[in-house]
């Protein structure tokens, strides 16, 4: 590890162990919980010392955590940025300290790509496109009230985050293929179940003829299900629901017919992250971008894979 020869105030007393500082977004969703577990278990398995920080959804907490990792002279910093912008200053500090940074899950918006070594995570634009393509293919069925228009309400992820920006963009691109499909209302539910429910309640009060909900993650879709049921409607039938993630609760709702389609976003990034960290510390070349492989699930496919689903 890069700690050899450093003083007692350094991150670890064990010079052989790689010390990783990981600044997590928070615990906003089932996806995030699975992601945190994957990172902790993989660090353990790889024999790394993991310094884990939960930013509780706040960028300033993540910046503080990164600064503290720099002070502790960790070998590598990995983090999943809450939002895309505002990282250049702290990343320059890490660079000046000679500590490599790996982005996981979410990207940063910067012109200086030398501020990080690699970015491991999903293609969020593609996820949004897959959701939109399914809707285009199933538009006739999704026109629940049969008025010739498919009215979609969108539950957006955290404002300013890469997945919220990219999924909305991918979805809009795909549905442009069918002019009968229109996003009639769109608001953030911050990737949480509670807010997804609240925003859906307000959509049900303010919007006429909602045919489809597109939720940027399962948790908000699950919140929307509660709101739809409370309004005396049948989710999956009276209102079609498309979500992204494919965590256990979402897959159960899909198999039960309450969600109609899920685009997978894989949270199990731990093993690849540990490999990349080792390569970076050893000075090996790593690809600038490592894209996670993902699939999609219909209701039938969810029922089939559920018994073996890890998370
Ligand atoms: O960045 C990945 C997204 O963040 C997941 O889709 C969502 O559930 C999480 O909160």
Boltz pocket constraint, residues with backbone or C-beta under 6 A from the ligand:
constraints:
  - pocket:
      binder: B
      contacts: [[A, 28], [A, 29], [A, 30], [A, 31], [A, 32], [A, 105], [A, 106], [A, 163], [A, 191], [A, 216], [A, 217], [A, 218], [A, 219], [A, 244], [A, 245], [A, 265]]
      max_distance: 6.0
